[in-house]
Amino acid sequence: MTGATTEVLTFETLDSSEILQFGDGRTLVAGYTGRDEAAVQHHIDELAAIGVAPPAQVPMFYPVEIATITTATQAPVTGAHTSGEVEPVILRHRGRYYLGVGSDHTDRQLETVDIGDSKRACPKPVGPAVVEIADWASFDWDACRARSWVDGVLYQDGALANLRTPHNLLQIFADRIGDTGEDLLCFAGTLPLLDGKFTPGHRWDLELTLPDGRTLTHSYTTEGH
């Protein structure tokens, strides 16, 4: 999903109402970001059983075009084999860090052929509200709770303690790929599905509850499903 002009994403901070405009930099989807390495390997084995090739490295970073990221409430998809997953979204804008919530909406059929292509085949919805995180070291990442619903049915529910911390994830990214400090938007991984099965649906509701009780939410519907 590419365009001739630079796309600009606009976010608003939850407390200060500061407007952020994200038009350049890196946009990534991180995969296999579970903190429990044995559980990650089990997930890789499960995916291999349905034809998904194992990753070259753990975690993996899949680049996506900024045009793929959207704060819209409608997401055009192709085919009946797509589904979303709630994810914390790490943003860096002009050297400051923020946290948002999004959905790694993916083409599950294409995923068995090429994971990177499957990530780029669908829009990546993200909520327009974010919170600034002054210091990841003092932010209680593990106490955050992420949930998603598909057509009103609870689909995912768990603590971010199951995922690598932003500091750890960004350090791996910097060591492996290099980091110049440019603006960054990174989907930071997801939680297990409650029933273990990808579920196509029409309406997706996302929620990320912060340690102080504030919530980041986003809802979107798929078009063309």
N, CA and C atoms as a LAMMPS dump frame, in Angstrom:
ITEM: TIMESTEP
0
ITEM: NUMBER OF ATOMS
675
ITEM: BOX BOUNDS ff ff ff
-5.0000000000000000e+02 5.0000000000000000e+02
-5.0000000000000000e+02 5.0000000000000000e+02
-5.0000000000000000e+02 5.0000000000000000e+02
ITEM: ATOMS id mol type element x y z
1 1 1 N 0.846 -1.174 0
2 1 2 C 0 0 0
3 1 3 C 0.891 1.236 0
4 2 1 N 1.088 1.849 -1.135
5 2 2 C 1.957 2.982 -1.253
6 2 3 C 1.24 4.139 -1.889
7 3 1 N 1.778 5.33 -1.737
8 3 2 C 1.169 6.496 -2.348
9 3 3 C 2.24 7.405 -2.894
10 4 1 N 1.862 8.314 -3.793
11 4 2 C 2.814 9.208 -4.417
12 4 3 C 3.197 10.345 -3.481
13 5 1 N 2.331 10.669 -2.525
14 5 2 C 2.601 11.755 -1.598
15 5 3 C 2.818 11.201 -0.2
16 6 1 N 3.504 11.98 0.622
17 6 2 C 3.778 11.569 1.994
18 6 3 C 2.495 11.614 2.819
19 7 1 N 2.188 10.525 3.476
20 7 2 C 1.023 10.485 4.351
21 7 3 C 1.379 11.134 5.691
22 8 1 N 0.42 11.778 6.301
23 8 2 C 0.62 12.392 7.605
24 8 3 C -0.411 11.83 8.565
25 9 1 N 0.065 11.258 9.667
26 9 2 C -0.812 10.752 10.712
27 9 3 C -0.896 11.792 11.818
28 10 1 N -2.096 12.035 12.314
29 10 2 C -2.293 13.019 13.369
30 10 3 C -2.782 12.335 14.636
31 11 1 N -2.099 12.607 15.75
32 11 2 C -2.464 12.064 17.051
33 11 3 C -2.67 13.208 18.029
34 12 1 N -3.458 12.929 19.075
35 12 2 C -3.682 13.914 20.127
36 12 3 C -3.344 13.277 21.462
37 13 1 N -2.564 13.979 22.277
38 13 2 C -2.213 13.433 23.587
39 13 3 C -3.423 13.469 24.509
40 14 1 N -3.565 12.441 25.309
41 14 2 C -4.772 12.249 26.117
42 14 3 C -4.96 13.349 27.155
43 15 1 N -3.877 13.836 27.73
44 15 2 C -3.989 14.805 28.819
45 15 3 C -3.853 16.259 28.368
46 16 1 N -2.87 16.527 27.532
47 16 2 C -2.585 17.914 27.171
48 16 3 C -3.272 18.375 25.894
49 17 1 N -3.851 17.437 25.148
50 17 2 C -4.474 17.732 23.853
51 17 3 C -3.461 18.257 22.838
52 18 1 N -2.19 18.004 23.087
53 18 2 C -1.153 18.381 22.134
54 18 3 C -1.345 17.562 20.851
55 19 1 N -1.18 18.199 19.713
56 19 2 C -1.344 17.53 18.428
57 19 3 C 0.017 17.116 17.895
58 20 1 N 0.134 15.852 17.513
59 20 2 C 1.358 15.327 16.921
60 20 3 C 1.089 14.985 15.466
61 21 1 N 1.984 15.38 14.606
62 21 2 C 1.863 15.023 13.195
63 21 3 C 3.045 14.154 12.816
64 22 1 N 2.737 12.948 12.388
65 22 2 C 3.744 11.94 12.076
66 22 3 C 3.742 11.732 10.56
67 23 1 N 4.8 12.206 9.887
68 23 2 C 4.819 12.109 8.427
69 23 3 C 6.038 11.413 7.869
70 24 1 N 7.078 11.305 8.654
71 24 2 C 8.316 10.661 8.209
72 24 3 C 8.768 9.674 9.279
73 25 1 N 9.874 9.027 9.013
74 25 2 C 10.407 8.085 9.987
75 25 3 C 10.083 6.648 9.639
76 26 1 N 10.28 5.763 10.614
77 26 2 C 10.08 4.33 10.405
78 26 3 C 8.724 3.895 10.935
79 27 1 N 8.069 3.028 10.204
80 27 2 C 6.831 2.405 10.678
81 27 3 C 7.034 0.898 10.599
82 28 1 N 6.834 0.237 11.735
83 28 2 C 7.176 -1.18 11.872
84 28 3 C 6.08 -1.961 12.585
85 29 1 N 6.035 -3.241 12.283
86 29 2 C 5.249 -4.182 13.068
87 29 3 C 6.225 -5.197 13.646
88 30 1 N 6.316 -5.256 14.953
89 30 2 C 7.199 -6.223 15.606
90 30 3 C 6.433 -7.519 15.844
91 31 1 N 7.06 -8.623 15.536
92 31 2 C 6.432 -9.926 15.728
93 31 3 C 7.252 -10.819 16.632
94 32 1 N 6.591 -11.799 17.234
95 32 2 C 7.245 -12.756 18.126
96 32 3 C 7.933 -12.02 19.283
97 33 1 N 7.166 -11.133 19.923
98 33 2 C 7.72 -10.293 20.982
99 33 3 C 7.397 -10.795 22.386
100 34 1 N 6.908 -12.005 22.496
101 34 2 C 6.611 -12.562 23.811
102 34 3 C 7.846 -12.641 24.691
103 35 1 N 7.673 -12.396 25.979
104 35 2 C 8.799 -12.408 26.918
105 35 3 C 9.228 -13.83 27.262
106 36 1 N 8.285 -14.766 27.228
107 36 2 C 8.569 -16.174 27.527
108 36 3 C 9.035 -16.858 26.246
109 37 1 N 10.328 -17.122 26.151
110 37 2 C 10.888 -17.655 24.911
111 37 3 C 10.325 -19.038 24.568
112 38 1 N 10.045 -19.846 25.583
113 38 2 C 9.475 -21.167 25.332
114 38 3 C 8.077 -21.045 24.733
115 39 1 N 7.305 -20.086 25.244
116 39 2 C 5.961 -19.87 24.716
117 39 3 C 6.02 -19.343 23.292
118 40 1 N 7.006 -18.479 23.013
119 40 2 C 7.175 -17.968 21.65
120 40 3 C 7.487 -19.114 20.697
121 41 1 N 8.371 -20.018 21.113
122 41 2 C 8.719 -21.151 20.256
123 41 3 C 7.507 -22.051 20.038
124 42 1 N 6.696 -22.21 21.064
125 42 2 C 5.467 -23.008 20.93
126 42 3 C 4.54 -22.374 19.897
127 43 1 N 4.447 -21.049 19.925
128 43 2 C 3.611 -20.334 18.958
129 43 3 C 4.167 -20.506 17.55
130 44 1 N 5.484 -20.433 17.412
131 44 2 C 6.111 -20.645 16.099
132 44 3 C 5.795 -22.032 15.578
133 45 1 N 5.844 -23.02 16.458
134 45 2 C 5.549 -24.401 16.065
135 45 3 C 4.083 -24.555 15.65
136 46 1 N 3.192 -23.859 16.375
137 46 2 C 1.776 -23.904 16.019
138 46 3 C 1.536 -23.307 14.638
139 47 1 N 2.181 -22.178 14.371
140 47 2 C 2.027 -21.549 13.068
141 47 3 C 2.623 -22.415 11.958
142 48 1 N 3.747 -23.055 12.246
143 48 2 C 4.367 -23.931 11.255
144 48 3 C 3.429 -25.072 10.878
145 49 1 N 2.631 -25.509 11.85
146 49 2 C 1.693 -26.612 11.598
147 49 3 C 0.601 -26.224 10.604
148 50 1 N 0.321 -24.91 10.487
149 50 2 C -0.689 -24.466 9.514
150 50 3 C -0.047 -23.804 8.302
151 51 1 N 1.281 -24.012 8.161
152 51 2 C 1.942 -23.575 6.941
153 51 3 C 2.662 -22.249 6.997
154 52 1 N 2.772 -21.646 8.197
155 52 2 C 3.465 -20.364 8.308
156 52 3 C 4.94 -20.617 8.598
157 53 1 N 5.82 -20.096 7.745
158 53 2 C 7.251 -20.326 7.901
159 53 3 C 7.764 -19.687 9.186
160 54 1 N 8.705 -20.331 9.863
161 54 2 C 9.262 -19.76 11.091
162 54 3 C 10.047 -18.487 10.791
163 55 1 N 10.151 -17.568 11.756
164 55 2 C 10.868 -16.319 11.525
165 55 3 C 12.374 -16.548 11.454
166 56 1 N 13.06 -15.659 10.753
167 56 2 C 14.513 -15.75 10.655
168 56 3 C 15.166 -15.376 11.977
169 57 1 N 14.512 -14.475 12.734
170 57 2 C 15.022 -14.033 14.027
171 57 3 C 13.844 -13.793 14.962
172 58 1 N 14.149 -13.777 16.248
173 58 2 C 13.134 -13.467 17.263
174 58 3 C 13.688 -12.361 18.155
175 59 1 N 12.965 -11.258 18.31
176 59 2 C 11.737 -10.9 17.594
177 59 3 C 12.023 -10.512 16.151
178 60 1 N 10.968 -10.334 15.379
179 60 2 C 11.093 -9.883 14.001
180 60 3 C 10.548 -8.464 13.877
181 61 1 N 11.098 -7.712 12.938
182 61 2 C 10.608 -6.363 12.654
183 61 3 C 10.22 -6.302 11.179
184 62 1 N 8.924 -6.074 10.942
185 62 2 C 8.419 -6.02 9.579
186 62 3 C 8.128 -4.571 9.208
187 63 1 N 8.86 -4.008 8.242
188 63 2 C 8.584 -2.626 7.844
189 63 3 C 7.272 -2.545 7.068
190 64 1 N 6.513 -1.493 7.316
191 64 2 C 5.283 -1.23 6.57
192 64 3 C 5.303 0.233 6.137
193 65 1 N 4.578 0.533 5.073
194 65 2 C 4.482 1.913 4.603
195 65 3 C 3.615 2.718 5.568
196 66 1 N 3.944 3.992 5.72
197 66 2 C 3.134 4.83 6.595
198 66 3 C 1.704 4.921 6.082
199 67 1 N 1.509 4.762 4.769
200 67 2 C 0.158 4.792 4.208
201 67 3 C -0.687 3.626 4.705
202 68 1 N -0.035 2.594 5.226
203 68 2 C -0.761 1.443 5.765
204 68 3 C -1.397 1.768 7.116
205 69 1 N -0.793 2.688 7.877
206 69 2 C -1.285 3.041 9.2
207 69 3 C -2.437 4.03 9.067
208 70 1 N -3.526 3.799 9.798
209 70 2 C -4.69 4.673 9.689
210 70 3 C -5.377 4.853 11.029
211 71 1 N -5.851 6.062 11.277
212 71 2 C -6.653 6.332 12.465
213 71 3 C -8.143 6.34 12.122
214 72 1 N -8.473 5.974 10.904
215 72 2 C -9.869 5.96 10.467
216 72 3 C -10.646 4.855 11.17
217 73 1 N -11.96 4.958 11.142
218 73 2 C -12.812 3.956 11.786
219 73 3 C -13.303 2.902 10.798
220 74 1 N -12.863 2.995 9.555
221 74 2 C -13.176 1.978 8.56
222 74 3 C -11.88 1.533 7.901
223 75 1 N -11.756 0.229 7.697
224 75 2 C -10.535 -0.34 7.139
225 75 3 C -10.875 -1.233 5.952
226 76 1 N -10.546 -0.819 4.735
227 76 2 C -10.827 -1.653 3.573
228 76 3 C -9.903 -2.869 3.524
229 77 1 N -10.476 -4.048 3.387
230 77 2 C -9.691 -5.28 3.288
231 77 3 C -10.164 -6.072 2.076
232 78 1 N -9.33 -6.976 1.645
233 78 2 C -9.658 -7.826 0.51
234 78 3 C -9.77 -9.266 0.976
235 79 1 N -10.856 -9.922 0.638
236 79 2 C -11.022 -11.323 0.992
237 79 3 C -11.627 -11.513 2.367
238 80 1 N -11.918 -12.767 2.665
239 80 2 C -12.614 -13.105 3.906
240 80 3 C -11.681 -13.689 4.962
241 81 1 N -10.38 -13.657 4.714
242 81 2 C -9.437 -14.311 5.625
243 81 3 C -8.504 -13.293 6.275
244 82 1 N -9.08 -12.212 6.795
245 82 2 C -8.287 -11.236 7.524
246 82 3 C -8.793 -11.151 8.962
247 83 1 N -7.912 -10.751 9.855
248 83 2 C -8.327 -10.553 11.254
249 83 3 C -7.346 -9.623 11.938
250 84 1 N -7.805 -9.011 13.007
251 84 2 C -6.977 -8.066 13.747
252 84 3 C -6.482 -8.641 15.063
253 85 1 N -5.596 -7.901 15.713
254 85 2 C -5.066 -8.255 17.033
255 85 3 C -4.722 -6.961 17.748
256 86 1 N -5.154 -6.816 18.977
257 86 2 C -4.828 -5.611 19.728
258 86 3 C -3.333 -5.578 20.038
259 87 1 N -2.732 -4.397 19.913
260 87 2 C -1.315 -4.246 20.215
261 87 3 C -1.046 -2.881 20.839
262 88 1 N -0.113 -2.818 21.802
263 88 2 C 0.394 -1.51 22.209
264 88 3 C 1.222 -0.956 21.059
265 89 1 N 1.145 0.348 20.854
266 89 2 C 1.891 0.992 19.776
267 89 3 C 2.85 2 20.398
268 90 1 N 4.135 1.809 20.147
269 90 2 C 5.174 2.71 20.636
270 90 3 C 5.424 3.777 19.577
271 91 1 N 5.343 5.031 19.979
272 91 2 C 5.625 6.13 19.067
273 91 3 C 6.772 6.972 19.612
274 92 1 N 7.631 7.393 18.718
275 92 2 C 8.649 8.383 19.056
276 92 3 C 8.498 9.543 18.079
277 93 1 N 8.292 10.728 18.639
278 93 2 C 8.069 11.913 17.812
279 93 3 C 8.947 13.04 18.327
280 94 1 N 9.9 13.45 17.504
281 94 2 C 10.845 14.514 17.886
282 94 3 C 11.543 14.201 19.201
283 95 1 N 11.905 12.933 19.358
284 95 2 C 12.673 12.508 20.522
285 95 3 C 11.863 12.182 21.754
286 96 1 N 10.561 12.442 21.729
287 96 2 C 9.698 12.135 22.868
288 96 3 C 8.897 10.864 22.557
289 97 1 N 8.605 10.104 23.612
290 97 2 C 7.925 8.818 23.436
291 97 3 C 6.465 8.888 23.867
292 98 1 N 5.664 8.096 23.176
293 98 2 C 4.228 8.043 23.439
294 98 3 C 3.77 6.583 23.319
295 99 1 N 2.612 6.31 23.908
296 99 2 C 2.018 4.981 23.838
297 99 3 C 0.606 5.097 23.288
298 100 1 N 0.287 4.233 22.339
299 100 2 C -1.047 4.196 21.764
300 100 3 C -1.544 2.761 21.69
301 101 1 N -2.701 2.589 21.063
302 101 2 C -3.261 1.248 20.883
303 101 3 C -3.652 1.075 19.419
304 102 1 N -3.4 -0.11 18.889
305 102 2 C -3.71 -0.365 17.492
306 102 3 C -4.029 -1.82 17.251
307 103 1 N -4.247 -2.137 15.991
308 103 2 C -4.577 -3.506 15.604
309 103 3 C -3.693 -3.935 14.436
310 104 1 N -3.013 -5.048 14.629
311 104 2 C -2.206 -5.626 13.553
312 104 3 C -3.125 -6.45 12.657
313 105 1 N -3.924 -5.759 11.846
314 105 2 C -4.848 -6.463 10.962
315 105 3 C -4.046 -7.119 9.84
316 106 1 N -4.256 -8.402 9.644
317 106 2 C -3.386 -9.218 8.796
318 106 3 C -4.198 -10.126 7.883
319 107 1 N -3.681 -10.348 6.689
320 107 2 C -4.261 -11.31 5.748
321 107 3 C -3.757 -12.701 6.133
322 108 1 N -4.61 -13.499 6.749
323 108 2 C -4.168 -14.799 7.275
324 108 3 C -3.856 -15.803 6.175
325 109 1 N -4.493 -15.662 5.033
326 109 2 C -4.2 -16.575 3.924
327 109 3 C -2.811 -16.274 3.363
328 110 1 N -2.526 -14.993 3.17
329 110 2 C -1.217 -14.594 2.664
330 110 3 C -0.122 -14.871 3.679
331 111 1 N -0.484 -14.917 4.945
332 111 2 C 0.488 -15.165 6.007
333 111 3 C 1.192 -16.507 5.842
334 112 1 N 0.5 -17.472 5.247
335 112 2 C 1.11 -18.791 5.028
336 112 3 C 2.121 -18.763 3.892
337 113 1 N 2.112 -17.676 3.107
338 113 2 C 3.035 -17.53 1.977
339 113 3 C 4.205 -16.621 2.34
340 114 1 N 3.884 -15.436 2.897
341 114 2 C 4.921 -14.472 3.27
342 114 3 C 4.372 -13.574 4.376
343 115 1 N 4.947 -13.671 5.574
344 115 2 C 4.435 -12.916 6.712
345 115 3 C 4.555 -11.42 6.48
346 116 1 N 5.706 -10.979 5.959
347 116 2 C 5.889 -9.563 5.709
348 116 3 C 4.837 -9.011 4.762
349 117 1 N 4.578 -9.734 3.683
350 117 2 C 3.555 -9.294 2.726
351 117 3 C 2.174 -9.286 3.369
352 118 1 N 1.909 -10.257 4.243
353 118 2 C 0.591 -10.318 4.891
354 118 3 C 0.384 -9.123 5.819
355 119 1 N 1.476 -8.634 6.428
356 119 2 C 1.386 -7.46 7.293
357 119 3 C 1.083 -6.209 6.471
358 120 1 N 1.666 -6.156 5.271
359 120 2 C 1.52 -4.969 4.434
360 120 3 C 0.242 -4.978 3.601
361 121 1 N -0.469 -6.104 3.592
362 121 2 C -1.646 -6.243 2.736
363 121 3 C -2.889 -5.585 3.301
364 122 1 N -2.904 -5.304 4.607
365 122 2 C -4.098 -4.748 5.261
366 122 3 C -3.767 -3.427 5.936
367 123 1 N -4.769 -2.573 6.092
368 123 2 C -4.569 -1.367 6.898
369 123 3 C -4.207 -1.752 8.326
370 124 1 N -3.485 -0.876 8.988
371 124 2 C -3.123 -1.07 10.387
372 124 3 C -3.81 0.034 11.201
373 125 1 N -5.02 -0.231 11.698
374 125 2 C -5.735 0.79 12.47
375 125 3 C -5.026 1.104 13.788
376 126 1 N -5.011 2.376 14.143
377 126 2 C -4.432 2.811 15.407
378 126 3 C -5.287 3.947 15.953
379 127 1 N -5.482 3.959 17.258
380 127 2 C -6.3 4.988 17.866
381 127 3 C -5.646 6.362 17.77
382 128 1 N -6.429 7.421 17.602
383 128 2 C -5.871 8.769 17.454
384 128 3 C -5.387 9.39 18.768
385 129 1 N -5.713 8.777 19.906
386 129 2 C -5.273 9.307 21.202
387 129 3 C -4.056 8.532 21.701
388 130 1 N -3.071 9.254 22.225
389 130 2 C -1.857 8.64 22.766
390 130 3 C -1.531 9.304 24.108
391 131 1 N -0.683 8.656 24.879
392 131 2 C -0.199 9.258 26.127
393 131 3 C 1.317 9.376 26.054
394 132 1 N 1.835 10.48 26.577
395 132 2 C 3.28 10.641 26.576
396 132 3 C 3.883 9.815 27.707
397 133 1 N 4.989 9.143 27.412
398 133 2 C 5.723 8.367 28.405
399 133 3 C 7.087 9.03 28.561
400 134 1 N 7.281 9.728 29.662
401 134 2 C 8.514 10.487 29.864
402 134 3 C 9.716 9.566 30.043
403 135 1 N 9.481 8.417 30.676
404 135 2 C 10.589 7.504 30.976
405 135 3 C 10.051 6.079 31.028
406 136 1 N 10.449 5.252 30.092
407 136 2 C 9.957 3.871 30.071
408 136 3 C 10.367 3.111 31.323
409 137 1 N 11.516 3.461 31.884
410 137 2 C 12.011 2.736 33.06
411 137 3 C 11.095 2.904 34.264
412 138 1 N 10.432 4.05 34.374
413 138 2 C 9.551 4.294 35.513
414 138 3 C 8.082 4.033 35.193
415 139 1 N 7.799 3.639 33.965
416 139 2 C 6.418 3.345 33.561
417 139 3 C 6.14 1.86 33.804
418 140 1 N 5.034 1.551 34.47
419 140 2 C 4.713 0.166 34.821
420 140 3 C 4.041 -0.547 33.641
421 141 1 N 4.85 -0.895 32.668
422 141 2 C 4.386 -1.581 31.449
423 141 3 C 3.634 -2.857 31.793
424 142 1 N 4.155 -3.606 32.749
425 142 2 C 3.583 -4.915 33.082
426 142 3 C 2.163 -4.804 33.626
427 143 1 N 1.803 -3.645 34.183
428 143 2 C 0.473 -3.467 34.77
429 143 3 C -0.567 -3.035 33.743
430 144 1 N -0.145 -2.768 32.517
431 144 2 C -1.102 -2.412 31.466
432 144 3 C -1.877 -3.663 31.031
433 145 1 N -3.143 -3.466 30.694
434 145 2 C -3.996 -4.572 30.278
435 145 3 C -4.572 -4.291 28.9
436 146 1 N -4.417 -5.232 27.986
437 146 2 C -4.924 -5.084 26.622
438 146 3 C -6.074 -6.053 26.375
439 147 1 N -7.127 -5.538 25.721
440 147 2 C -8.269 -6.385 25.376
441 147 3 C -8.762 -6.043 23.977
442 148 1 N -9.351 -7.031 23.329
443 148 2 C -10.004 -6.787 22.047
444 148 3 C -11.292 -7.598 21.974
445 149 1 N -12.221 -7.081 21.182
446 149 2 C -13.492 -7.759 20.939
447 149 3 C -13.723 -7.831 19.432
448 150 1 N -14.273 -8.941 18.977
449 150 2 C -14.656 -9.09 17.572
450 150 3 C -16.161 -9.252 17.508
451 151 1 N -16.816 -8.315 16.857
452 151 2 C -18.279 -8.327 16.756
453 151 3 C -18.92 -8.512 18.134
454 152 1 N -18.334 -7.823 19.129
455 152 2 C -18.893 -7.822 20.477
456 152 3 C -18.472 -8.97 21.368
457 153 1 N -17.687 -9.904 20.843
458 153 2 C -17.246 -11.068 21.619
459 153 3 C -15.795 -10.868 22.046
460 154 1 N -15.517 -11.035 23.34
461 154 2 C -14.158 -10.869 23.839
462 154 3 C -13.223 -11.851 23.129
463 155 1 N -12.12 -11.315 22.612
464 155 2 C -11.21 -12.075 21.744
465 155 3 C -9.823 -12.232 22.37
466 156 1 N -9.35 -11.173 23.045
467 156 2 C -8.056 -11.185 23.713
468 156 3 C -8.175 -10.441 25.043
469 157 1 N -7.399 -10.878 26.021
470 157 2 C -7.434 -10.228 27.329
471 157 3 C -6.189 -10.655 28.095
472 158 1 N -5.324 -9.685 28.393
473 158 2 C -4.127 -10.041 29.134
474 158 3 C -3.271 -8.84 29.455
475 159 1 N -2.256 -9.068 30.285
476 159 2 C -1.344 -8.011 30.711
477 159 3 C -0.157 -7.912 29.758
478 160 1 N 0.379 -6.705 29.637
479 160 2 C 1.555 -6.517 28.787
480 160 3 C 2.8 -7.14 29.394
481 161 1 N 2.675 -7.677 30.614
482 161 2 C 3.795 -8.41 31.219
483 161 3 C 4.202 -9.594 30.361
484 162 1 N 3.321 -10.014 29.452
485 162 2 C 3.632 -11.134 28.562
486 162 3 C 4.513 -10.715 27.39
487 163 1 N 4.691 -9.4 27.2
488 163 2 C 5.448 -8.902 26.054
489 163 3 C 6.773 -8.282 26.501
490 164 1 N 7.717 -8.242 25.577
491 164 2 C 8.972 -7.542 25.834
492 164 3 C 8.686 -6.078 26.141
493 165 1 N 9.471 -5.5 27.023
494 165 2 C 9.29 -4.088 27.364
495 165 3 C 9.73 -3.215 26.19
496 166 1 N 9.212 -1.998 26.104
497 166 2 C 9.662 -1.09 25.038
498 166 3 C 11.172 -0.887 25.037
499 167 1 N 11.765 -0.72 26.224
500 167 2 C 13.216 -0.517 26.298
501 167 3 C 13.952 -1.702 25.674
502 168 1 N 13.538 -2.914 26.028
503 168 2 C 14.182 -4.113 25.496
504 168 3 C 13.963 -4.232 23.988
505 169 1 N 12.74 -3.999 23.543
506 169 2 C 12.408 -4.139 22.125
507 169 3 C 13.164 -3.11 21.284
508 170 1 N 13.18 -1.869 21.738
509 170 2 C 13.861 -0.816 20.983
510 170 3 C 15.374 -1.009 20.99
511 171 1 N 15.896 -1.575 22.069
512 171 2 C 17.333 -1.835 22.116
513 171 3 C 17.714 -2.922 21.113
514 172 1 N 16.892 -3.971 21.013
515 172 2 C 17.146 -5.03 20.024
516 172 3 C 17.086 -4.446 18.616
517 173 1 N 16.095 -3.594 18.384
518 173 2 C 15.961 -2.953 17.073
519 173 3 C 17.205 -2.121 16.757
520 174 1 N 17.674 -1.333 17.719
521 174 2 C 18.843 -0.485 17.506
522 174 3 C 20.097 -1.315 17.26
523 175 1 N 20.277 -2.386 18.029
524 175 2 C 21.453 -3.237 17.874
525 175 3 C 21.466 -3.956 16.529
526 176 1 N 20.3 -4.369 16.091
527 176 2 C 20.216 -5.18 14.888
528 176 3 C 20.154 -4.351 13.6
529 177 1 N 19.39 -3.271 13.634
530 177 2 C 19.116 -2.522 12.411
531 177 3 C 19.774 -1.141 12.422
532 178 1 N 20.011 -0.608 13.614
533 178 2 C 20.539 0.742 13.72
534 178 3 C 19.414 1.716 13.994
535 179 1 N 19.714 2.751 14.755
536 179 2 C 18.681 3.711 15.133
537 179 3 C 19.287 5.097 15.16
538 180 1 N 18.781 5.968 14.297
539 180 2 C 19.312 7.327 14.199
540 180 3 C 18.515 8.318 15.04
541 181 1 N 17.51 7.832 15.747
542 181 2 C 16.694 8.722 16.552
543 181 3 C 15.55 9.359 15.8
544 182 1 N 15.319 8.911 14.58
545 182 2 C 14.233 9.468 13.769
546 182 3 C 12.87 9.088 14.364
547 183 1 N 11.833 9.743 13.885
548 183 2 C 10.489 9.409 14.335
549 183 3 C 10.218 7.93 14.057
550 184 1 N 9.453 7.32 14.958
551 184 2 C 9.235 5.872 14.89
552 184 3 C 7.82 5.546 15.333
553 185 1 N 7.195 4.618 14.642
554 185 2 C 5.911 4.054 15.072
555 185 3 C 6.049 2.546 14.965
556 186 1 N 5.889 1.866 16.102
557 186 2 C 6.118 0.426 16.143
558 186 3 C 4.997 -0.298 16.879
559 187 1 N 4.294 -1.175 16.176
560 187 2 C 3.355 -2.091 16.818
561 187 3 C 4.202 -3.097 17.586
562 188 1 N 3.962 -3.214 18.896
563 188 2 C 4.925 -3.879 19.778
564 188 3 C 4.604 -5.327 20.125
565 189 1 N 3.619 -5.926 19.461
566 189 2 C 3.317 -7.327 19.732
567 189 3 C 1.93 -7.508 20.309
568 190 1 N 1.484 -8.745 20.307
569 190 2 C 0.116 -9.017 20.738
570 190 3 C 0.056 -10.151 21.744
571 191 1 N -1.14 -10.41 22.22
572 191 2 C -1.386 -11.419 23.251
573 191 3 C -2.087 -12.629 22.649
574 192 1 N -2.035 -13.778 23.31
575 192 2 C -2.705 -14.963 22.78
576 192 3 C -4.207 -14.745 22.602
577 193 1 N -4.768 -15.422 21.613
578 193 2 C -6.214 -15.399 21.394
579 193 3 C -6.869 -16.298 22.44
580 194 1 N -7.979 -15.862 22.981
581 194 2 C -8.618 -16.616 24.06
582 194 3 C -9.02 -18.019 23.634
583 195 1 N -9.472 -18.168 22.389
584 195 2 C -9.848 -19.509 21.935
585 195 3 C -8.803 -20.124 21.017
586 196 1 N -7.694 -19.4 20.809
587 196 2 C -6.596 -19.931 20.014
588 196 3 C -6.805 -19.921 18.518
589 197 1 N -7.892 -19.32 18.051
590 197 2 C -8.196 -19.358 16.619
591 197 3 C -8.411 -17.949 16.074
592 198 1 N -7.797 -17.668 14.921
593 198 2 C -8.041 -16.406 14.246
594 198 3 C -9.506 -16.347 13.827
595 199 1 N -10.136 -15.214 14.097
596 199 2 C -11.556 -15.076 13.809
597 199 3 C -11.798 -13.874 12.903
598 200 1 N -12.223 -14.086 11.668
599 200 2 C -12.611 -12.959 10.832
600 200 3 C -13.839 -12.282 11.44
601 201 1 N -13.969 -10.998 11.238
602 201 2 C -15.112 -10.282 11.788
603 201 3 C -15.317 -8.961 11.085
604 202 1 N -16.356 -8.249 11.491
605 202 2 C -16.687 -6.968 10.873
606 202 3 C -16.305 -5.788 11.767
607 203 1 N -16.573 -5.888 13.067
608 203 2 C -16.266 -4.793 13.99
609 203 3 C -15.202 -5.237 14.993
610 204 1 N -14.228 -4.369 15.18
611 204 2 C -13.129 -4.648 16.091
612 204 3 C -13.033 -3.518 17.119
613 205 1 N -13.03 -3.891 18.386
614 205 2 C -12.898 -2.922 19.469
615 205 3 C -11.61 -3.216 20.232
616 206 1 N -10.83 -2.169 20.455
617 206 2 C -9.529 -2.294 21.093
618 206 3 C -9.502 -1.466 22.373
619 207 1 N -8.798 -1.974 23.371
620 207 2 C -8.691 -1.249 24.643
621 207 3 C -7.346 -1.537 25.29
622 208 1 N -6.678 -0.473 25.711
623 208 2 C -5.441 -0.601 26.472
624 208 3 C -5.605 0.214 27.748
625 209 1 N -5.658 -0.485 28.884
626 209 2 C -5.842 0.17 30.174
627 209 3 C -4.481 0.404 30.813
628 210 1 N -4.22 1.644 31.204
629 210 2 C -2.947 2.022 31.799
630 210 3 C -2.962 1.768 33.306
631 211 1 N -1.785 1.736 33.934
632 211 2 C -1.725 1.439 35.374
633 211 3 C -2.545 2.393 36.237
634 212 1 N -2.73 3.654 35.781
635 212 2 C -3.49 4.619 36.575
636 212 3 C -4.986 4.6 36.276
637 213 1 N -5.417 3.634 35.451
638 213 2 C -6.839 3.483 35.168
639 213 3 C -7.317 4.158 33.899
640 214 1 N -6.504 5.03 33.321
641 214 2 C -6.892 5.633 32.048
642 214 3 C -6.903 4.583 30.95
643 215 1 N -7.701 4.804 29.94
644 215 2 C -7.781 3.823 28.858
645 215 3 C -7.581 4.493 27.506
646 216 1 N -6.912 3.773 26.631
647 216 2 C -6.803 4.136 25.223
648 216 3 C -7.686 3.161 24.456
649 217 1 N -8.564 3.664 23.633
650 217 2 C -9.494 2.8 22.908
651 217 3 C -9.53 3.167 21.432
652 218 1 N -9.959 2.224 20.641
653 218 2 C -10.202 2.471 19.223
654 218 3 C -11.141 1.387 18.71
655 219 1 N -12.024 1.769 17.823
656 219 2 C -12.937 0.819 17.183
657 219 3 C -12.927 1.06 15.674
658 220 1 N -13.021 -0.011 14.939
659 220 2 C -13.071 0.126 13.485
660 220 3 C -13.854 -1.037 12.891
661 221 1 N -14.355 -0.812 11.703
662 221 2 C -15.062 -1.859 10.977
663 221 3 C -14.327 -2.116 9.675
664 222 1 N -14.378 -3.362 9.214
665 222 2 C -13.732 -3.708 7.958
666 222 3 C -14.736 -3.563 6.819
667 223 1 N -14.241 -3.061 5.701
668 223 2 C -15.037 -2.946 4.489
669 223 3 C -14.532 -3.969 3.484
670 224 1 N -15.448 -4.561 2.754
671 224 2 C -15.062 -5.515 1.738
672 224 3 C -14.967 -6.927 2.271
673 225 1 N -15.238 -7.106 3.589
674 225 2 C -15.185 -8.435 4.208
675 225 3 C -16.294 -9.331 3.656
